Amino acid sequence: MLAEEYITNHPRMINILQKRFKYVFVDEMQDMAKHQYDLLEKLFAGAPTGGYQRIGDKNQAIHNDESDMADVWKERNVKELNGSHRLNPLIAAIVEPLALNAIKITGSKSNSDGTSIDIRPVMLVYNTASVNKVIPKYAKIINDLIAAGKINPKSENIFKAVAWTTSRAGDRSGIFKLNHYYPDFSKEQLKLQINYSCLESYLHYYETGPAKLASIRKSILNGLLKVFRLENIQNPDNGRAFTKKTFIEHLKTTHFSIEQKFKLYLYLTAKKVAENKIAEALTLYVRLIKATLKRFGVNISGSKPFIDGKHTSGTTTASAPIIKPANQYILDGVTIDISTVHAVKGQTHTCTLYMESFYQIAVDSKGQYESSRIADQLQGIALPATAHDYIKQSLKMTYVGFSRPTHLLCFAIHKLRYDQLYSGKPETAKWNIVQV
């Protein structure tokens, strides 16, 4: 709103910005909201010189409403990028028919030694009694592929299991969502909140993968800032609550002598968390907080119940607590991260399991699960122009989920839907069928 107001009152600013930024590249264009799109168009689309390049994939627009997308990203001078260096040919053949906006996808991914990836996508066919065995079966398949030399255990592998929807209060019985495949799934972990009920919780919730240590560091700082709020500690420079950035800057300028020591303790605490030594990490964490509060002339007071509180997940034995990593399933050294499709958009995985889930009402006689809504497209039948928005949503969701892995794609389908829609069909031969 302020940007629009500014260029309306000072239209010469458009010309100045066009000269300042001669070449403009906008990535993930499909996730632009209309007001963002309109602003960029006013600033750069009419530039007499330079370049304005918008890059994205309409088929992955899962963060915008369909009504919004109808009015944005007017195409001009289109160049299609058809070669995928993430997808191997076997997965590309599955993904291509799911594109809501038709596009040719050439799978160019190969093993690091140049050999082709010959892992056929897998349909995991489960029944009502075996739904919670889907992820363990997926983990075993990965272990078997590692043992067979088809996945390099020394690579930076990422294994994910994803679904579209999670359980809500009031859900009727007999439907399947993410929590039915993995009952311990935690929305708190998924959202990586900055406001937990006790300090220890900040040591349990963080992102996994290559950025794990950085994510743990952020979580630790968030817990420290909550202690500041509970102790009414504010930034003396502006009288406001500290942010992570302003706190670190304040340390540099005001408490320079302890900045390096603070960062060392921050790192050591994060390292203990990464090693799953939560009790040791908590001891360091509390020590760090006490030392930091002392620099502000404050002792632990209002934050004491928060600091002393106990994290509730995990089980205990007579000897010691057993901390169970949130939203992870581990089998024989293989760690599966459990997540939603929205949370993994843009990521690249070694292996991805897409688990069908119940969504909204049945439309166009296509049921309420992705497996039934996209069955025709997986058999090579074009989507009708009159298809309901929910069908289009299901196509986008599976397109995003199916296009994450480099090596193995798995799709979990209930036996009732498999028998009715997939069994014996020609295109089903592209899949390896595994009963759970």
Sine and cosine of phi, psi and omega as CSV:
sin_phi,cos_phi,sin_psi,cos_psi,sin_omega,cos_omega
0.00,0.00,-0.70,0.71,-0.01,-1.00
-0.91,0.41,-0.62,0.78,0.02,-1.00
-0.90,0.45,-0.71,0.70,0.03,-1.00
-0.87,0.49,-0.69,0.72,0.01,-1.00
-0.88,0.48,-0.64,0.76,-0.07,-1.00
-0.92,0.39,-0.74,0.67,-0.05,-1.00
-0.96,0.26,-0.34,0.94,0.11,-0.99
-0.94,0.33,-0.69,0.73,-0.02,-1.00
-0.99,0.17,-0.40,0.92,-0.04,-1.00
-0.73,-0.68,0.93,0.36,-0.10,-0.99
-0.88,0.48,-0.39,0.92,0.03,-1.00
-0.89,0.45,-0.33,0.95,0.00,-1.00
-0.88,0.47,-0.50,0.87,0.01,-1.00
-0.88,0.48,-0.73,0.68,0.00,-1.00
-0.90,0.44,-0.62,0.78,0.00,-1.00
-0.90,0.43,-0.69,0.72,-0.01,-1.00
-0.92,0.40,-0.60,0.80,0.03,-1.00
-0.90,0.44,-0.58,0.82,0.04,-1.00
-0.97,0.24,-0.57,0.82,-0.02,-1.00
-0.94,0.34,-0.65,0.76,-0.01,-1.00
-0.88,-0.47,1.00,0.03,-0.10,-0.99
-0.95,0.30,-0.54,0.84,0.01,-1.00
-0.86,-0.51,0.84,-0.54,-0.08,-1.00
-0.84,-0.54,0.83,-0.56,0.04,-1.00
-0.88,-0.48,0.84,-0.55,0.00,-1.00
-0.94,-0.34,0.91,-0.40,0.00,-1.00
-1.00,-0.06,0.32,-0.95,-0.01,-1.00
0.79,0.61,0.70,0.71,-0.08,-1.00
-0.86,0.51,-0.48,0.88,-0.06,-1.00
-0.91,0.40,-0.29,0.96,-0.03,-1.00
-1.00,-0.10,0.11,0.99,0.04,-1.00
-0.94,0.33,0.69,-0.72,0.19,-0.98
-0.98,0.18,0.32,-0.95,-0.12,-0.99
-0.88,0.48,-0.64,0.77,-0.04,-1.00
-0.93,0.38,-0.50,0.87,0.06,-1.00
-0.94,0.33,-0.70,0.72,0.03,-1.00
-0.86,0.52,-0.74,0.67,-0.05,-1.00
-0.88,0.48,-0.63,0.78,-0.01,-1.00
-0.91,0.42,-0.71,0.71,0.02,-1.00
-0.89,0.46,-0.63,0.78,0.02,-1.00
-0.88,0.47,-0.69,0.72,0.00,-1.00
-0.90,0.44,-0.59,0.80,-0.07,-1.00
-0.98,0.20,-0.67,0.74,-0.24,-0.97
-0.83,-0.56,-0.33,0.95,-0.09,-1.00
-0.91,0.41,-0.48,0.87,-0.05,-1.00
-0.99,-0.13,0.23,0.97,-0.04,-1.00
-0.88,0.47,0.77,-0.64,-0.04,-1.00
-0.94,0.35,-0.46,0.89,0.05,-1.00
-0.74,-0.67,0.12,-0.99,0.01,-1.00
1.00,0.05,-0.26,-0.97,-0.05,-1.00
-0.62,-0.79,0.61,-0.79,0.05,-1.00
-0.79,-0.62,0.97,-0.26,-0.11,-0.99
-0.90,-0.43,0.82,-0.57,0.00,-1.00
-0.94,-0.33,0.79,-0.61,-0.12,-0.99
-0.83,-0.56,0.75,-0.66,0.03,-1.00
0.08,-1.00,-0.07,-1.00,-0.05,-1.00
-0.69,-0.72,0.96,-0.29,-0.02,-1.00
-0.84,0.55,-0.47,0.88,-0.02,-1.00
-0.94,0.35,-0.20,0.98,0.00,-1.00
-0.95,-0.31,0.32,0.95,-0.02,-1.00
-0.99,0.16,0.96,0.27,-0.04,-1.00
-0.98,-0.20,-0.03,1.00,-0.01,-1.00
-0.98,-0.18,-0.05,1.00,0.01,-1.00
-0.90,-0.44,0.49,-0.87,0.11,-0.99
-0.93,0.36,0.50,-0.86,0.01,-1.00
-0.86,0.51,-0.56,0.83,0.00,-1.00
-0.91,0.42,-0.58,0.81,0.04,-1.00
-0.92,0.38,-0.70,0.71,-0.12,-0.99
-0.92,0.38,-0.37,0.93,-0.03,-1.00
-0.90,0.44,-0.41,0.91,-0.11,-0.99
-0.95,-0.32,-0.01,1.00,-0.08,-1.00
-0.91,-0.41,0.22,-0.98,0.04,-1.00
0.82,0.58,0.89,0.46,0.12,-0.99
-0.93,0.36,0.80,-0.59,-0.12,-0.99
-0.99,0.16,0.58,-0.82,0.10,-0.99
-0.39,-0.92,0.65,-0.76,0.01,-1.00
0.76,0.65,0.82,0.57,-0.12,-0.99
-0.97,0.23,0.71,-0.71,0.20,-0.98
-0.85,-0.53,0.85,-0.52,-0.01,-1.00
-1.00,0.06,0.67,-0.74,0.11,-0.99
-0.97,-0.23,0.98,-0.22,-0.16,-0.99
-0.99,-0.10,-0.38,0.92,-0.05,-1.00
-1.00,0.09,0.81,-0.59,0.02,-1.00
-0.96,-0.28,0.85,-0.52,0.06,-1.00
-1.00,-0.05,0.12,0.99,0.14,-0.99
-0.99,-0.14,-0.71,0.71,-0.12,-0.99
-1.00,0.04,0.68,-0.74,0.17,-0.99
-0.99,0.10,0.25,-0.97,-0.09,-1.00
-0.84,0.54,-0.58,0.82,-0.04,-1.00
-0.93,0.37,-0.62,0.78,0.03,-1.00
-0.97,0.24,-0.62,0.78,0.02,-1.00
-0.85,0.53,-0.61,0.79,0.01,-1.00
-0.91,0.42,-0.47,0.88,0.05,-1.00
-0.98,0.18,-0.65,0.76,-0.11,-0.99
-0.96,0.29,-0.64,0.77,-0.14,-0.99
-0.80,0.60,-0.72,0.70,-0.02,-1.00
-0.92,0.38,-0.20,0.98,-0.03,-1.00
-1.00,0.05,-0.12,0.99,-0.03,-1.00
-0.93,0.37,0.87,-0.49,0.02,-1.00
-0.90,0.44,-0.63,0.78,0.13,-0.99
-0.97,-0.23,0.94,-0.34,-0.19,-0.98
-0.81,0.58,0.73,-0.68,0.03,-1.00
-0.45,-0.89,0.63,-0.78,0.05,-1.00
-0.98,0.20,0.76,-0.64,0.01,-1.00
-0.87,-0.50,0.88,-0.48,0.03,-1.00
-0.97,-0.25,0.92,-0.39,0.00,-1.00
-0.97,0.23,0.90,-0.43,-0.07,-1.00
-0.93,-0.37,0.03,1.00,-0.05,-1.00
-0.95,0.32,0.70,-0.72,0.09,-1.00
-0.69,-0.72,0.10,-0.99,0.07,-1.00
-0.92,0.39,0.30,-0.95,-0.05,-1.00
-0.88,0.47,-0.41,0.91,0.02,-1.00
-1.00,0.00,0.10,1.00,0.05,-1.00
1.00,-0.03,-0.14,0.99,0.03,-1.00
-0.97,0.26,0.43,-0.90,-0.04,-1.00
-0.96,0.26,0.48,-0.88,0.07,-1.00
-1.00,-0.03,0.91,-0.41,-0.10,-0.99
-0.91,-0.41,0.68,0.74,0.01,-1.00
-0.99,-0.13,0.93,-0.37,-0.04,-1.00
-0.95,0.31,0.69,-0.73,0.08,-1.00
-0.81,0.58,0.49,-0.87,-0.12,-0.99
-0.87,-0.50,0.74,-0.67,0.22,-0.98
-0.99,-0.14,0.87,-0.49,0.06,-1.00
-1.00,-0.09,0.94,-0.34,-0.07,-1.00
-0.99,-0.13,0.93,-0.36,-0.05,-1.00
-0.93,-0.36,0.23,-0.97,0.16,-0.99
-0.86,-0.51,0.04,-1.00,-0.10,-1.00
-0.84,0.54,-0.62,0.78,-0.05,-1.00
-0.97,0.24,-0.33,0.94,-0.11,-0.99
-0.94,-0.35,0.22,0.98,-0.07,-1.00
-0.85,0.53,-0.59,0.81,-0.03,-1.00
-0.99,0.16,0.06,1.00,0.06,-1.00
-0.98,-0.22,0.00,1.00,-0.04,-1.00
-0.90,0.44,-0.76,0.65,-0.03,-1.00
-0.91,0.42,-0.70,0.72,0.09,-1.00
-0.85,0.53,-0.63,0.77,0.03,-1.00
-0.90,0.44,-0.68,0.74,0.05,-1.00
-0.86,0.52,-0.70,0.71,0.02,-1.00
-0.88,0.47,-0.64,0.77,0.02,-1.00
-0.91,0.42,-0.63,0.78,0.04,-1.00
-0.87,0.49,-0.68,0.73,0.03,-1.00
-0.88,0.47,-0.72,0.70,0.03,-1.00
-0.87,0.50,-0.64,0.77,0.02,-1.00
-0.90,0.43,-0.62,0.79,0.01,-1.00
-0.93,0.37,-0.60,0.80,0.06,-1.00
-0.90,0.43,-0.70,0.71,0.00,-1.00
-0.89,0.45,-0.53,0.85,-0.02,-1.00
-0.99,0.11,-0.03,1.00,0.02,-1.00
0.99,0.17,0.25,0.97,-0.02,-1.00
-1.00,-0.03,-0.25,0.97,0.15,-0.99
-0.78,-0.63,0.79,-0.61,-0.05,-1.00
-0.98,0.19,0.91,-0.41,-0.04,-1.00
-0.93,0.38,-0.27,0.96,-0.03,-1.00
-1.00,0.01,-0.10,1.00,0.03,-1.00
-0.98,0.20,0.22,-0.98,0.08,-1.00
-0.99,0.17,0.96,0.28,-0.08,-1.00
-0.98,0.20,0.60,-0.80,0.09,-1.00
-0.80,-0.60,0.84,-0.54,-0.01,-1.00
-0.90,-0.44,0.82,-0.58,-0.08,-1.00
-0.79,-0.62,0.51,-0.86,0.18,-0.98
-0.80,-0.60,0.84,-0.54,-0.13,-0.99
-0.76,-0.65,0.42,-0.91,0.13,-0.99
-0.57,-0.82,0.30,-0.96,-0.06,-1.00
-0.98,0.21,-0.76,0.65,-0.16,-0.99
-0.89,-0.46,0.46,-0.89,0.06,-1.00
-0.88,-0.47,0.31,-0.95,-0.09,-1.00
-0.92,0.40,0.51,-0.86,0.07,-1.00
-0.76,-0.65,0.41,-0.91,0.08,-1.00
-0.88,0.48,0.72,-0.70,0.01,-1.00
1.00,-0.07,-0.06,1.00,0.07,-1.00
-0.86,0.51,0.67,-0.74,0.04,-1.00
-0.97,0.24,0.35,-0.94,-0.01,-1.00
-0.96,0.27,0.36,-0.93,0.08,-1.00
1.00,0.03,0.06,1.00,0.06,-1.00
-0.94,-0.34,0.35,-0.94,-0.07,-1.00
-0.87,-0.50,0.79,-0.62,0.11,-0.99
-0.73,-0.68,-0.04,-1.00,-0.10,-0.99
-0.80,0.60,-0.65,0.76,-0.06,-1.00
-0.92,0.40,-0.34,0.94,0.02,-1.00
-0.97,0.23,-0.53,0.85,0.08,-1.00
-0.96,0.26,-0.58,0.81,-0.06,-1.00
-0.65,-0.76,1.00,0.01,-0.12,-0.99
-0.86,0.52,-0.42,0.91,-0.03,-1.00
-1.00,0.09,0.13,0.99,-0.04,-1.00
-0.86,0.51,0.70,-0.71,-0.05,-1.00
-0.87,-0.49,0.87,-0.50,0.07,-1.00
-0.92,0.39,-0.49,0.87,0.02,-1.00
-0.87,0.50,-0.71,0.71,0.01,-1.00
-0.89,0.45,-0.64,0.77,-0.05,-1.00
-0.89,0.45,-0.65,0.76,-0.09,-1.00
-0.99,0.13,-0.28,0.96,-0.06,-1.00
0.74,0.67,0.86,0.51,-0.06,-1.00
-0.91,0.42,0.26,-0.97,0.06,-1.00
-0.94,-0.34,0.17,0.99,-0.07,-1.00
-0.68,-0.74,1.00,0.04,0.05,-1.00
-0.97,-0.23,0.24,-0.97,-0.13,-0.99
-0.98,0.18,-0.31,0.95,0.03,-1.00
-0.56,-0.83,0.37,-0.93,-0.09,-1.00
-0.88,0.48,-0.64,0.76,-0.07,-1.00
-0.86,0.51,-0.51,0.86,-0.02,-1.00
-0.86,0.51,-0.48,0.87,0.00,-1.00
-0.92,0.39,-0.23,0.97,0.04,-1.00
-1.00,-0.05,-0.05,1.00,-0.06,-1.00
-0.95,-0.30,-0.41,0.91,-0.13,-0.99
-0.94,-0.35,0.92,-0.40,-0.01,-1.00
-0.27,-0.96,0.28,-0.96,0.02,-1.00
-0.98,0.19,0.60,-0.80,0.08,-1.00
-0.99,-0.11,0.06,-1.00,0.01,-1.00
0.98,-0.18,-0.26,-0.97,-0.08,-1.00
-0.86,0.52,-0.49,0.87,-0.04,-1.00
-0.99,-0.10,0.37,0.93,-0.10,-0.99
-0.84,0.54,-0.76,0.65,-0.07,-1.00
-0.90,0.44,-0.65,0.76,0.02,-1.00
-0.90,0.43,-0.62,0.78,0.01,-1.00
-0.92,0.40,-0.65,0.76,0.05,-1.00
-0.88,0.47,-0.68,0.73,0.02,-1.00
-0.84,0.54,-0.71,0.70,0.01,-1.00
-0.87,0.49,-0.68,0.73,-0.02,-1.00
-0.90,0.44,-0.66,0.75,0.02,-1.00
-0.88,0.47,-0.68,0.73,0.03,-1.00
-0.90,0.43,-0.60,0.80,0.05,-1.00
-0.88,0.47,-0.64,0.77,0.04,-1.00
-0.91,0.43,-0.64,0.76,0.04,-1.00
-0.88,0.47,-0.68,0.74,0.00,-1.00
-0.91,0.41,-0.52,0.85,0.07,-1.00
-0.93,0.38,-0.62,0.78,0.08,-1.00
-0.86,0.51,-0.68,0.73,0.05,-1.00
-0.84,0.54,-0.70,0.71,-0.02,-1.00
-0.90,0.43,-0.66,0.75,0.00,-1.00
-0.92,0.38,-0.47,0.88,0.02,-1.00
-1.00,-0.10,0.11,0.99,0.02,-1.00
0.85,0.52,0.61,0.80,0.07,-1.00
-1.00,0.00,0.82,-0.57,-0.02,-1.00
-0.86,-0.51,0.27,-0.96,0.05,-1.00
-0.95,0.32,0.91,-0.42,-0.05,-1.00
-0.90,0.43,-0.30,0.95,-0.01,-1.00
-0.95,0.30,-0.51,0.86,-0.05,-1.00
-0.67,-0.74,-0.01,1.00,0.03,-1.00
0.96,0.29,0.25,0.97,-0.02,-1.00
-0.95,-0.32,0.19,-0.98,0.08,-1.00
-0.91,0.41,0.58,-0.82,0.05,-1.00
-0.93,0.38,0.55,-0.83,0.30,-0.95
-0.97,-0.26,0.14,-0.99,0.02,-1.00
-0.85,0.53,-0.70,0.72,-0.05,-1.00
-0.91,0.41,-0.75,0.66,-0.06,-1.00
-0.93,0.37,-0.49,0.87,0.05,-1.00
-0.92,0.39,-0.73,0.68,0.01,-1.00
-0.89,0.46,-0.64,0.77,0.04,-1.00
-0.90,0.44,-0.64,0.77,0.02,-1.00
-0.89,0.45,-0.64,0.77,0.05,-1.00
-0.87,0.50,-0.69,0.72,-0.04,-1.00
-0.88,0.47,-0.67,0.74,-0.13,-0.99
-1.00,0.04,-0.54,0.84,-0.14,-0.99
-0.95,-0.30,-0.56,0.83,-0.04,-1.00
-0.81,-0.58,0.77,0.63,-0.11,-0.99
-0.84,0.54,-0.56,0.83,-0.08,-1.00
-0.91,0.42,-0.41,0.91,-0.02,-1.00
-0.95,-0.30,-0.02,1.00,-0.07,-1.00
-0.85,0.53,-0.74,0.67,-0.04,-1.00
-0.91,0.42,-0.62,0.78,0.03,-1.00
-0.91,0.41,-0.64,0.77,0.04,-1.00
-0.87,0.49,-0.74,0.68,-0.03,-1.00
-0.90,0.43,-0.57,0.82,0.04,-1.00
-0.90,0.43,-0.73,0.69,0.02,-1.00
-0.91,0.42,-0.59,0.81,0.05,-1.00
-0.88,0.48,-0.70,0.71,0.02,-1.00
-0.91,0.42,-0.71,0.70,-0.02,-1.00
-0.89,0.46,-0.62,0.79,0.04,-1.00
-0.91,0.42,-0.72,0.70,0.01,-1.00
-0.89,0.46,-0.62,0.78,0.00,-1.00
-0.90,0.44,-0.66,0.75,0.04,-1.00
-0.89,0.46,-0.64,0.77,0.03,-1.00
-0.89,0.45,-0.72,0.70,-0.01,-1.00
-0.87,0.49,-0.51,0.86,0.04,-1.00
-1.00,0.07,0.08,1.00,0.01,-1.00
0.90,0.43,0.48,0.88,0.08,-1.00
-0.98,-0.18,0.95,0.32,-0.18,-0.98
-0.92,0.39,-0.65,0.76,-0.03,-1.00
-0.89,0.46,-0.69,0.73,0.04,-1.00
-0.91,0.41,-0.63,0.77,0.01,-1.00
-0.89,0.46,-0.66,0.75,-0.02,-1.00
-0.90,0.43,-0.62,0.78,0.04,-1.00
-0.88,0.48,-0.72,0.69,0.05,-1.00
-0.89,0.45,-0.63,0.77,-0.04,-1.00
-0.88,0.48,-0.76,0.66,-0.02,-1.00
-0.90,0.43,-0.64,0.77,0.03,-1.00
-0.88,0.47,-0.67,0.74,0.03,-1.00
-0.88,0.47,-0.68,0.73,-0.02,-1.00
-0.91,0.41,-0.70,0.71,0.00,-1.00
-0.87,0.49,-0.71,0.71,0.00,-1.00
-0.90,0.44,-0.61,0.79,0.00,-1.00
-0.94,0.35,-0.69,0.72,0.02,-1.00
-0.87,0.50,-0.59,0.80,-0.02,-1.00
-0.87,0.50,-0.59,0.81,0.01,-1.00
-0.90,0.43,-0.38,0.92,0.04,-1.00
-0.99,-0.15,0.15,0.99,0.02,-1.00
0.94,0.35,0.51,0.86,-0.08,-1.00
-0.80,-0.59,0.66,-0.75,0.17,-0.99
-0.97,-0.22,0.34,-0.94,0.01,-1.00
-0.89,0.46,0.83,-0.56,-0.02,-1.00
-0.64,-0.77,-0.99,0.10,-0.04,-1.00
-0.91,0.42,-0.36,0.93,-0.03,-1.00
-1.00,-0.04,0.00,1.00,-0.10,-1.00
-0.85,0.53,-0.74,0.67,0.03,-1.00
-0.87,0.49,-0.58,0.81,0.02,-1.00
-0.92,0.40,-0.70,0.71,-0.02,-1.00
-0.94,0.35,-0.60,0.80,-0.04,-1.00
-0.99,0.14,-0.19,0.98,-0.05,-1.00
-0.89,0.45,0.43,-0.90,-0.05,-1.00
-0.95,-0.32,0.72,-0.70,0.08,-1.00
-0.92,0.38,0.68,-0.73,-0.18,-0.98
-1.00,-0.03,-0.36,0.93,-0.04,-1.00
-0.98,0.18,0.30,-0.95,-0.05,-1.00
1.00,-0.06,0.31,-0.95,0.00,-1.00
-0.88,-0.47,0.28,-0.96,-0.01,-1.00
-0.83,-0.56,0.46,-0.89,0.12,-0.99
-0.90,-0.43,0.00,-1.00,-0.01,-1.00
-0.92,0.39,-0.42,0.91,-0.10,-1.00
-1.00,-0.10,-0.74,0.67,-0.11,-0.99
-0.37,-0.93,0.38,-0.92,0.04,-1.00
-0.95,0.33,0.58,-0.81,0.10,-1.00
-0.95,-0.32,0.92,-0.39,-0.03,-1.00
-1.00,0.02,0.85,-0.53,0.01,-1.00
-0.99,-0.14,0.87,-0.49,0.00,-1.00
-0.83,0.55,0.72,-0.69,-0.04,-1.00
-0.94,0.35,0.67,-0.74,0.10,-1.00
0.82,0.57,0.64,0.76,0.09,-1.00
-0.69,-0.73,0.62,-0.78,0.16,-0.99
-0.89,-0.47,0.77,-0.63,-0.07,-1.00
-0.85,-0.53,0.78,-0.63,0.04,-1.00
-0.66,-0.75,0.88,-0.47,0.08,-1.00
0.76,0.65,0.70,0.71,0.07,-1.00
1.00,0.04,-0.14,0.99,0.05,-1.00
-1.00,-0.07,0.84,-0.54,-0.01,-1.00
-0.96,-0.27,0.85,-0.53,0.03,-1.00
-0.97,-0.22,0.86,-0.51,0.10,-1.00
-1.00,0.07,0.77,-0.64,-0.02,-1.00
-0.99,-0.17,0.76,-0.65,-0.12,-0.99
-0.39,-0.92,0.02,-1.00,0.13,-0.99
-0.99,-0.14,0.28,-0.96,0.02,-1.00
-0.89,0.46,-0.67,0.74,-0.01,-1.00
-0.85,0.53,-0.59,0.80,-0.08,-1.00
-0.96,0.29,-0.35,0.94,-0.06,-1.00
-0.96,-0.26,0.07,1.00,-0.01,-1.00
-0.85,0.53,0.75,-0.66,-0.01,-1.00
1.00,0.00,-0.18,0.98,-0.03,-1.00
-0.99,0.10,0.33,-0.94,0.16,-0.99
-0.88,-0.47,0.78,-0.63,0.01,-1.00
-0.89,-0.45,0.36,-0.93,0.19,-0.98
-0.97,0.26,-0.72,0.69,0.01,-1.00
-0.69,-0.72,0.64,-0.77,0.03,-1.00
-0.74,-0.68,0.77,-0.64,0.15,-0.99
-0.96,-0.27,0.86,-0.50,0.08,-1.00
-0.98,-0.21,0.87,-0.48,-0.04,-1.00
-0.97,-0.24,0.86,-0.51,0.01,-1.00
-0.84,0.54,0.49,-0.87,0.02,-1.00
-0.53,-0.85,0.44,-0.90,-0.03,-1.00
-0.93,0.36,0.72,-0.70,0.02,-1.00
-0.55,-0.83,0.85,-0.52,0.15,-0.99
0.82,0.57,-0.43,-0.90,-0.07,-1.00
-1.00,-0.06,0.29,-0.96,0.07,-1.00
-0.96,0.29,0.74,-0.67,0.00,-1.00
-0.74,-0.67,0.53,-0.85,0.03,-1.00
0.79,0.61,0.50,0.87,-0.02,-1.00
0.85,0.53,0.51,0.86,-0.07,-1.00
-0.94,-0.33,0.16,0.99,0.08,-1.00
0.98,0.21,-0.24,-0.97,-0.12,-0.99
-0.82,-0.58,0.25,0.97,0.04,-1.00
-0.81,-0.58,0.47,-0.88,0.01,-1.00
-0.84,0.54,-0.62,0.78,-0.08,-1.00
-0.85,0.53,-0.57,0.82,0.02,-1.00
-1.00,0.07,-0.53,0.85,-0.06,-1.00
-0.96,0.26,-0.46,0.89,-0.03,-1.00
-0.95,-0.31,0.13,0.99,-0.09,-1.00
-0.85,0.53,-0.68,0.74,-0.01,-1.00
-0.89,0.45,-0.68,0.73,-0.03,-1.00
-0.91,0.40,-0.61,0.80,0.06,-1.00
-0.92,0.38,-0.27,0.96,0.09,-1.00
-0.99,-0.16,0.16,0.99,0.09,-1.00
1.00,0.04,0.20,0.98,0.01,-1.00
-1.00,-0.01,0.78,-0.63,-0.05,-1.00
-0.92,0.39,0.54,-0.84,0.03,-1.00
-0.96,0.30,0.78,-0.62,0.04,-1.00
-0.89,0.46,0.54,-0.84,0.00,-1.00
-0.89,0.46,-0.41,0.91,-0.06,-1.00
-1.00,-0.03,0.17,0.99,-0.07,-1.00
-0.84,0.54,0.61,-0.79,0.00,-1.00
-0.91,0.41,0.46,-0.89,-0.01,-1.00
-0.85,0.52,-0.55,0.84,0.01,-1.00
-0.91,0.41,-0.56,0.83,0.06,-1.00
-0.92,0.39,-0.68,0.73,0.03,-1.00
-0.89,0.45,-0.65,0.76,0.04,-1.00
-0.87,0.49,-0.68,0.74,-0.01,-1.00
-0.90,0.44,-0.63,0.78,0.04,-1.00
-0.90,0.44,-0.71,0.71,0.01,-1.00
-0.88,0.47,-0.67,0.74,-0.06,-1.00
-0.90,0.43,-0.71,0.70,0.00,-1.00
-0.94,0.33,-0.57,0.82,0.05,-1.00
-0.86,0.52,-0.72,0.70,0.02,-1.00
-0.91,0.42,-0.75,0.66,-0.04,-1.00
-0.91,0.41,-0.68,0.73,-0.04,-1.00
-0.94,0.35,-0.39,0.92,-0.09,-1.00
-1.00,-0.09,0.30,0.95,0.04,-1.00
-1.00,0.09,-0.62,0.78,-0.22,-0.98
-1.00,0.07,0.51,-0.86,0.11,-0.99
-1.00,0.01,-0.52,0.85,-0.14,-0.99
-0.90,-0.43,-0.83,0.56,-0.12,-0.99
-0.82,-0.58,0.78,-0.63,0.16,-0.99
-0.92,-0.40,0.79,-0.61,0.10,-0.99
-0.86,-0.51,0.55,-0.84,0.00,-1.00
-0.73,-0.69,0.89,-0.46,-0.02,-1.00
-1.00,-0.01,0.83,-0.56,-0.05,-1.00
-0.73,-0.69,0.68,-0.74,0.07,-1.00
-0.92,0.39,0.57,-0.82,-0.07,-1.00
-0.84,0.54,-0.59,0.81,0.01,-1.00
-0.86,0.50,-0.71,0.71,-0.02,-1.00
-0.97,0.26,-0.57,0.82,0.05,-1.00
-0.89,0.45,-0.76,0.66,-0.03,-1.00
-0.87,0.49,-0.61,0.79,-0.08,-1.00
-0.98,0.20,-0.61,0.79,-0.22,-0.97
-0.90,-0.43,-0.30,0.95,-0.13,-0.99
-0.83,-0.56,-0.57,0.82,-0.10,-0.99
-0.86,0.51,0.80,-0.60,0.06,-1.00
0.99,0.16,-0.06,1.00,-0.01,-1.00
-0.98,0.20,0.56,-0.83,-0.09,-1.00
-0.84,0.55,-0.72,0.69,-0.09,-1.00
-0.95,0.31,-0.27,0.96,0.04,-1.00
-0.92,0.40,-0.30,0.95,0.04,-1.00
-0.90,0.43,-0.27,0.96,0.06,-1.00
-0.95,0.32,-0.23,0.97,-0.08,-1.00
-0.94,-0.33,0.48,-0.88,0.21,-0.98
-1.00,-0.05,0.87,-0.50,-0.09,-1.00
-1.00,-0.03,0.83,-0.56,-0.02,-1.00
-0.82,-0.58,0.83,-0.55,0.04,-1.00
-0.99,0.14,0.68,-0.73,0.02,-1.00
-0.96,-0.27,0.00,0.00,0.00,0.00
